[in-house]
Amino acid sequence: MSTLEEIVSAAKALPPEQRAELKQRLESLAITEGNGEASAVDESQRRQELHARIHRALYEAGLVSDPNPPPKRPRERRPPIKVRGKPVSETIIEDRR
């Protein structure tokens, strides 16, 4: 039996979920070899799918309470507070001595 036939028979023995994941990976491999721009999009999509699968597994294990977490928002950076006198970093260093 050739190596390719062994791979095909091993793929047929996989459960449906793993078979679907294998299909996605093979399709993305074919796209990335044919078009360099598609690889960045596929990588982003794969990361999102991986994150979703990990979160689903954590939910099924009872480690998180929400199967679909809210999307993360970027944190807003607040403007620095102006102080009179010496810089706060110098004051902290002096207090530690």
C-alpha angles and dihedrals in degrees: 000000000000124000093251092053090050090053092049093049090048089050091051089053093056122104115257095258093053091043090055090049090050090051091052092049093049091048092049089048090054091048094049092050091050099041128023095200094059092061094073091051092046091048091053091047092048091051091051091048091048091050090050092049092048092049091047090052091049090050092050090049089053095243096120128036102212120058092199111043118202114262115267117252120210112254117252113236111227121219115257119261115245115230131190121236127012122006113272091239091061091049091052092050091050092049091053092057 
